[in-house]
């Protein structure tokens, strides 16, 4: 009788075990590769802001944005009416010195999209002083660096004890 045709042959059992291991190994490798691809495609900047590798991190130079800030009362919070960003970014508040923004006294990160915000400043804003709110697009590292992040726009505002509301 031929030993290869018997149903309980040790050789047939070893071949089946070999194929099961081979197929199992291939499946595991495919799953590892798929997981790696998903991880590298949707990385984050450390703040939970998702970045598509090769797009947002490198193309932050194409970022656009707008900033709306109104005159406000003196204090330790600056209210930003609206920040609109195509990529995550930052708004800084600076004391205005002549025509330029001076010392940065507050910073806040903003996600992409349109958002209002409040920035706590390190020194209280003073009556009659002019301040500058500046918008930057983040270069992808999640850290404000005014030499690397893209400048988008700046807006000046004044602090006044009495705000005028014009009803139209």
Protein Blocks (a to p, Z undefined) as FASTA:
>chain_A
ZZklpmklfklmmmmmmmmmmmmmmmmmmmmmmmmmmmmmmccehnopacdehilmmmmm
mpccddddddddedjbdcdfbacdfbdcdddddddehjbccddfbdcdddedjddddddd
fbdcdehiacdddddddehlopacfklmccfbdcdddddfbdcdddZZ
